[in-house]
Amino acid sequence: MNEALLRHFRDLRDGDHGGAVTREDKEHVFATAAELLDPVARRALDELNADLLLGTGEVVASGVTRSREGGLNAMWSLTWPEQRATHNQPIAIVAHYGCDFHHPHLRGNTVGDWPLNVFAPADAEAQLDTLRTIAAADAHNLVFQESYHLIPAITTQPA
């Protein structure tokens, strides 16, 4: 994890991101990072779905979209019946590159920013623990906001 922070801080020092200097080039790097992260983000959310939601959830990916402010986003959401019934946010992993950011970040719906430094498949795989942590923190915060009743693994009695 410290390597991701060091790369992040080097970006700030050196004025680039993965070798890209212009906004347009950095957006291409972001789009590639989102593509590389897709199977890893899905795996992190699928694990949570299996363990906490007993397979009742659905992972949905947005692909790369442009925000109203002009930045880029990619979101992987885990929705499930109890969450939808209470109109709470889904558990999410979000890659975002704000219009005034030097480089992109990762976050959840309820969890703050973490560096996004993905330039190759191995970099994406190395983010699995971070993505698991973001998803787990989102799940925790959603239960805190609503109740443990959101989690089928807690409310469903074993057969």
BALOBA-1460 file (C-alpha; in Angstrom, 3 decimals):
// residues 159
<rec num="1" residu="m" x="0.000" y="0.000" z="0.000"/>
<rec num="2" residu="n" x="2.824" y="2.403" z="0.681"/>
<rec num="3" residu="e" x="4.050" y="1.958" z="-2.905"/>
<rec num="4" residu="a" x="0.717" y="3.308" z="-4.175"/>
<rec num="5" residu="l" x="1.122" y="6.370" z="-1.958"/>
<rec num="6" residu="l" x="4.706" y="6.894" z="-3.070"/>
<rec num="7" residu="r" x="3.657" y="6.742" z="-6.744"/>
<rec num="8" residu="h" x="0.842" y="9.161" z="-5.946"/>
<rec num="9" residu="f" x="3.199" y="11.619" z="-4.287"/>
<rec num="10" residu="r" x="5.747" y="11.263" z="-7.130"/>
<rec num="11" residu="d" x="2.975" y="12.233" z="-9.561"/>
<rec num="12" residu="l" x="2.479" y="15.449" z="-7.633"/>
<rec num="13" residu="r" x="6.210" y="16.122" z="-7.495"/>
<rec num="14" residu="d" x="6.856" y="15.311" z="-11.160"/>
<rec num="15" residu="g" x="3.674" y="16.807" z="-12.629"/>
<rec num="16" residu="d" x="2.611" y="13.689" z="-14.497"/>
<rec num="17" residu="h" x="0.499" y="10.580" z="-14.052"/>
<rec num="18" residu="g" x="1.773" y="7.342" z="-15.525"/>
<rec num="19" residu="g" x="3.915" y="9.358" z="-17.895"/>
<rec num="20" residu="a" x="0.958" y="11.475" z="-19.063"/>
<rec num="21" residu="v" x="1.207" y="15.234" z="-18.687"/>
<rec num="22" residu="t" x="-1.794" y="16.711" z="-20.528"/>
<rec num="23" residu="r" x="-5.363" y="16.360" z="-19.293"/>
<rec num="24" residu="e" x="-6.304" y="14.495" z="-22.482"/>
<rec num="25" residu="d" x="-3.500" y="11.962" z="-22.030"/>
<rec num="26" residu="k" x="-4.328" y="11.536" z="-18.340"/>
<rec num="27" residu="e" x="-7.961" y="10.833" z="-19.298"/>
<rec num="28" residu="h" x="-6.743" y="8.055" z="-21.611"/>
<rec num="29" residu="v" x="-4.692" y="6.639" z="-18.735"/>
<rec num="30" residu="f" x="-7.800" y="6.813" z="-16.531"/>
<rec num="31" residu="a" x="-9.958" y="4.987" z="-19.104"/>
<rec num="32" residu="t" x="-7.350" y="2.225" z="-19.344"/>
<rec num="33" residu="a" x="-7.142" y="2.019" z="-15.547"/>
<rec num="34" residu="a" x="-10.931" y="1.647" z="-15.302"/>
<rec num="35" residu="e" x="-10.843" y="-1.161" z="-17.861"/>
<rec num="36" residu="l" x="-8.041" y="-2.931" z="-15.981"/>
<rec num="37" residu="l" x="-9.835" y="-2.473" z="-12.648"/>
<rec num="38" residu="d" x="-13.140" y="-3.902" z="-13.910"/>
<rec num="39" residu="p" x="-12.509" y="-7.600" z="-13.140"/>
<rec num="40" residu="v" x="-10.811" y="-6.773" z="-9.823"/>
<rec num="41" residu="a" x="-13.622" y="-4.476" z="-8.643"/>
<rec num="42" residu="r" x="-16.197" y="-7.075" z="-9.672"/>
<rec num="43" residu="r" x="-14.295" y="-9.744" z="-7.725"/>
<rec num="44" residu="a" x="-14.191" y="-7.605" z="-4.558"/>
<rec num="45" residu="l" x="-17.937" y="-6.922" z="-4.784"/>
<rec num="46" residu="d" x="-18.779" y="-10.523" z="-5.729"/>
<rec num="47" residu="e" x="-16.955" y="-11.686" z="-2.578"/>
<rec num="48" residu="l" x="-19.009" y="-9.304" z="-0.445"/>
<rec num="49" residu="n" x="-22.168" y="-10.421" z="-2.219"/>
<rec num="50" residu="a" x="-21.409" y="-14.078" z="-1.458"/>
<rec num="51" residu="d" x="-20.399" y="-13.531" z="2.176"/>
<rec num="52" residu="l" x="-22.743" y="-10.783" z="3.384"/>
<rec num="53" residu="l" x="-25.638" y="-10.820" z="0.964"/>
<rec num="54" residu="l" x="-25.826" y="-14.593" z="0.426"/>
<rec num="55" residu="g" x="-25.694" y="-14.101" z="-3.325"/>
<rec num="56" residu="t" x="-28.809" y="-11.905" z="-3.454"/>
<rec num="57" residu="g" x="-26.950" y="-8.902" z="-4.839"/>
<rec num="58" residu="e" x="-26.124" y="-7.736" z="-8.320"/>
<rec num="59" residu="v" x="-22.933" y="-6.013" z="-9.445"/>
<rec num="60" residu="v" x="-23.473" y="-3.274" z="-12.014"/>
<rec num="61" residu="a" x="-20.687" y="-1.338" z="-13.739"/>
<rec num="62" residu="s" x="-21.161" y="2.093" z="-15.286"/>
<rec num="63" residu="g" x="-18.153" y="2.154" z="-17.555"/>
<rec num="64" residu="v" x="-16.355" y="5.484" z="-17.876"/>
<rec num="65" residu="t" x="-18.739" y="8.435" z="-17.832"/>
<rec num="66" residu="r" x="-18.232" y="12.188" z="-17.836"/>
<rec num="67" residu="s" x="-19.483" y="14.083" z="-14.777"/>
<rec num="68" residu="r" x="-21.506" y="17.298" z="-15.011"/>
<rec num="69" residu="e" x="-18.411" y="19.155" z="-13.814"/>
<rec num="70" residu="g" x="-16.309" y="17.719" z="-16.640"/>
<rec num="71" residu="g" x="-14.406" y="15.001" z="-14.771"/>
<rec num="72" residu="l" x="-14.483" y="11.262" z="-15.416"/>
<rec num="73" residu="n" x="-16.023" y="8.513" z="-13.292"/>
<rec num="74" residu="a" x="-16.318" y="4.755" z="-13.363"/>
<rec num="75" residu="m" x="-18.488" y="3.011" z="-10.779"/>
<rec num="76" residu="w" x="-19.045" y="-0.571" z="-9.727"/>
<rec num="77" residu="s" x="-22.149" y="-0.904" z="-7.550"/>
<rec num="78" residu="l" x="-23.485" y="-3.797" z="-5.509"/>
<rec num="79" residu="t" x="-27.245" y="-3.553" z="-5.046"/>
<rec num="80" residu="w" x="-29.561" y="-6.007" z="-3.272"/>
<rec num="81" residu="p" x="-33.241" y="-6.199" z="-2.337"/>
<rec num="82" residu="e" x="-32.964" y="-4.898" z="1.255"/>
<rec num="83" residu="q" x="-30.842" y="-1.937" z="0.160"/>
<rec num="84" residu="r" x="-33.200" y="-1.036" z="-2.671"/>
<rec num="85" residu="a" x="-36.254" y="-1.358" z="-0.383"/>
<rec num="86" residu="t" x="-34.796" y="1.177" z="2.054"/>
<rec num="87" residu="h" x="-33.605" y="3.519" z="-0.734"/>
<rec num="88" residu="n" x="-30.047" y="3.495" z="0.608"/>
<rec num="89" residu="q" x="-27.028" y="3.899" z="-1.620"/>
<rec num="90" residu="p" x="-25.478" y="0.684" z="-2.918"/>
<rec num="91" residu="i" x="-22.057" y="-0.514" z="-1.860"/>
<rec num="92" residu="a" x="-19.745" y="1.017" z="-4.424"/>
<rec num="93" residu="i" x="-16.230" y="1.224" z="-5.716"/>
<rec num="94" residu="v" x="-15.735" y="4.471" z="-7.591"/>
<rec num="95" residu="a" x="-12.795" y="5.538" z="-9.728"/>
<rec num="96" residu="h" x="-12.943" y="9.276" z="-10.301"/>
<rec num="97" residu="y" x="-10.820" y="11.890" z="-11.979"/>
<rec num="98" residu="g" x="-12.216" y="15.272" z="-11.012"/>
<rec num="99" residu="c" x="-12.006" y="18.088" z="-13.536"/>
<rec num="100" residu="d" x="-9.561" y="19.993" z="-11.331"/>
<rec num="101" residu="f" x="-7.608" y="16.961" z="-10.042"/>
<rec num="102" residu="h" x="-3.973" y="16.324" z="-10.909"/>
<rec num="103" residu="h" x="-4.661" y="12.568" z="-11.028"/>
<rec num="104" residu="p" x="-7.492" y="10.083" z="-10.337"/>
<rec num="105" residu="h" x="-8.621" y="8.485" z="-7.075"/>
<rec num="106" residu="l" x="-10.678" y="5.589" z="-5.735"/>
<rec num="107" residu="r" x="-13.491" y="5.879" z="-3.193"/>
<rec num="108" residu="g" x="-16.780" y="4.345" z="-2.124"/>
<rec num="109" residu="n" x="-20.194" y="5.934" z="-1.749"/>
<rec num="110" residu="t" x="-19.467" y="6.618" z="1.923"/>
<rec num="111" residu="v" x="-15.662" y="6.290" z="2.010"/>
<rec num="112" residu="g" x="-13.097" y="8.931" z="1.054"/>
<rec num="113" residu="d" x="-10.288" y="8.989" z="-1.480"/>
<rec num="114" residu="w" x="-7.410" y="6.615" z="-2.110"/>
<rec num="115" residu="p" x="-4.782" y="6.947" z="-4.881"/>
<rec num="116" residu="l" x="-5.572" y="5.315" z="-8.225"/>
<rec num="117" residu="n" x="-2.302" y="4.293" z="-9.877"/>
<rec num="118" residu="v" x="-3.191" y="1.535" z="-12.330"/>
<rec num="119" residu="f" x="-1.139" y="1.320" z="-15.502"/>
<rec num="120" residu="a" x="-0.910" y="-2.448" z="-16.074"/>
<rec num="121" residu="p" x="-2.872" y="-5.598" z="-15.159"/>
<rec num="122" residu="a" x="-0.553" y="-6.277" z="-12.205"/>
<rec num="123" residu="d" x="-1.283" y="-2.798" z="-10.819"/>
<rec num="124" residu="a" x="-5.017" y="-3.547" z="-10.979"/>
<rec num="125" residu="e" x="-4.562" y="-6.887" z="-9.198"/>
<rec num="126" residu="a" x="-2.509" y="-5.147" z="-6.517"/>
<rec num="127" residu="q" x="-5.554" y="-2.974" z="-5.739"/>
<rec num="128" residu="l" x="-7.733" y="-5.943" z="-4.700"/>
<rec num="129" residu="d" x="-7.150" y="-5.482" z="-0.960"/>
<rec num="130" residu="t" x="-7.825" y="-1.741" z="-1.247"/>
<rec num="131" residu="l" x="-11.045" y="-2.393" z="-3.191"/>
<rec num="132" residu="r" x="-12.114" y="-4.986" z="-0.624"/>
<rec num="133" residu="t" x="-11.491" y="-2.442" z="2.128"/>
<rec num="134" residu="i" x="-13.456" y="0.291" z="0.345"/>
<rec num="135" residu="a" x="-16.396" y="-2.095" z="-0.235"/>
<rec num="136" residu="a" x="-16.326" y="-3.392" z="3.357"/>
<rec num="137" residu="a" x="-16.183" y="0.155" z="4.752"/>
<rec num="138" residu="d" x="-19.121" y="1.127" z="2.539"/>
<rec num="139" residu="a" x="-21.089" y="-1.893" z="3.837"/>
<rec num="140" residu="h" x="-20.267" y="-0.917" z="7.421"/>
<rec num="141" residu="n" x="-21.282" y="2.695" z="6.897"/>
<rec num="142" residu="l" x="-24.552" y="1.710" z="5.209"/>
<rec num="143" residu="v" x="-25.430" y="-0.522" z="8.172"/>
<rec num="144" residu="f" x="-24.511" y="2.332" z="10.488"/>
<rec num="145" residu="q" x="-26.801" y="4.670" z="8.529"/>
<rec num="146" residu="e" x="-29.691" y="2.183" z="8.358"/>
<rec num="147" residu="s" x="-29.394" y="-1.051" z="10.373"/>
<rec num="148" residu="y" x="-27.999" y="-4.559" z="10.338"/>
<rec num="149" residu="h" x="-31.292" y="-5.577" z="8.711"/>
<rec num="150" residu="l" x="-29.677" y="-4.646" z="5.400"/>
<rec num="151" residu="i" x="-27.391" y="-7.698" z="5.604"/>
<rec num="152" residu="p" x="-29.013" y="-11.054" z="4.694"/>
<rec num="153" residu="a" x="-26.146" y="-13.031" z="6.270"/>
<rec num="154" residu="i" x="-27.252" y="-11.607" z="9.630"/>
<rec num="155" residu="t" x="-31.019" y="-11.717" z="9.199"/>
<rec num="156" residu="t" x="-31.456" y="-15.038" z="7.364"/>
<rec num="157" residu="q" x="-31.644" y="-18.101" z="9.569"/>
<rec num="158" residu="p" x="-29.612" y="-21.107" z="8.380"/>
<rec num="159" residu="a" x="-31.681" y="-23.968" z="6.958"/>
